[in-house]
Amino acid sequence: MLDQINEQLKESMKPVTELATLNMSTLQALAEKQNALFSTLLSGGVSFAETASQQKDVTKLAEAQKAYLEGLQETVTEAAKETYTLVSGAQAQAGEMIKGLSEEMTAKMTAAATAAK
């Protein structure tokens, strides 16, 4: 009897566990991407500071700054696209999980109502 209740509880908690796992893996991937972005931005900033400090000509300094800012924009844009793709994929997976759970619950309720008649 206790084993049966335990199995029913595990089965009923399965969708919640799957969603939690999806959320956890998505958050971990986001944290890794943010860490990589921060490292890239930090090293790019240090590199630009070194380059800027060595420039004696204002024109060359402006060119270095322009190149740095263009690279910065590209890096941030790419990171935003990757983040959007990751979150969108997780959202789609979560939607499918919830849809499957809803269909399963509807089928069980219909079966229970039919059996009760």
N, C-alpha and C positions, 0 to 999 in steps of 0.2 A: 504494500500500500504506500509506504513512504518512498520507495523507489519510483513508483508511478507518479507521485506528486512531484518528486524531484525532476523526473524527465519532462513532465508537463511544464514545470517552471523553466527549465533550460530551453525547451522548445519555444515557449512564449517570449523569452528574453533574447532569442537569437537575433531578431531584427535590430533590437537596441544595441546589442553587442557588435553587430556588423556595422551599424552607423557610427558607433564610437570608434571602431577600428579605422573606418574610412576617415573620420575627422582627425584622428591621431596621425595617420600616415600623411594626410594632406598638410596638417600643421607642421609636421617634421620636414616635409619637402619645402614648404614655404620658409621655414627657419633656415634651412640649408641654402636656399636661393638668396635670402636676405644677407646671410653671412658672406656668401661669395660676392654679392654686390658691394657690401661694405668694404670688403678686402680690396676689391678692384678700385673702388672710389678712393680709398685711402692711399693705395700705392700710386694711383694716377695723380693724386694731389701732391704727394711727396715728389714724384718725378717732375711734375710741372714746377714746383717750388725750386727744385735744384736747377732746372733749365732756366727759369726766370732769373734766378740769382746770378747766373753766368752771363746773361745778356748785357751787352754794353750799349747796344743800339736799340732805340725805342721801337723802330720798325720791326726788328726781329723779335722783340718782346711781344709786340702786338700779334705777330704771326704765330708765335708759340702759344699765346693765350687763345687765339682763335682756334688753333688745332686742338688744344686741350678742351675747350668748351664744346667743339663739335664731337669729339670723342666721348665726352661726358654725356651729351645729349643722346648719342647713339647707344651708349651703355645703359642709361636709365630707360630709354624707350624699349630696348630689347628685354630688360628685366621686367618691365610692366607687361609686355606681351606674354612672356613666359608665365608670370604670375596669373594673368587673366586666363590663360589656357588651362593652367593647373586647377584653379578654382572653378572654372566652368565645367571641367571634366568631373570634378568631385561632386558638383551640384547635380550634374546629369546622373551620376551613379546613385546619389542619394535619392533622387526622384524616382529612379527605377526600383530601388529597394522599397520605398514607401508605396509605390504603385503595386508592387508584388505583394506586400503585406496587406494592403487594402483588399486586393482581389482574393487573397487567401482567407482573410477574415470574413468577407462577404460569402464565400463558398461555405465556410464552416457554419455561419449563422443560418444560411439557407438550408443546409443539411440538418442542423439542429431543429429548425422550425418544421421541416418536413417530417422528421422523426417524431416530433411531439404531437403531430396530428394524428 
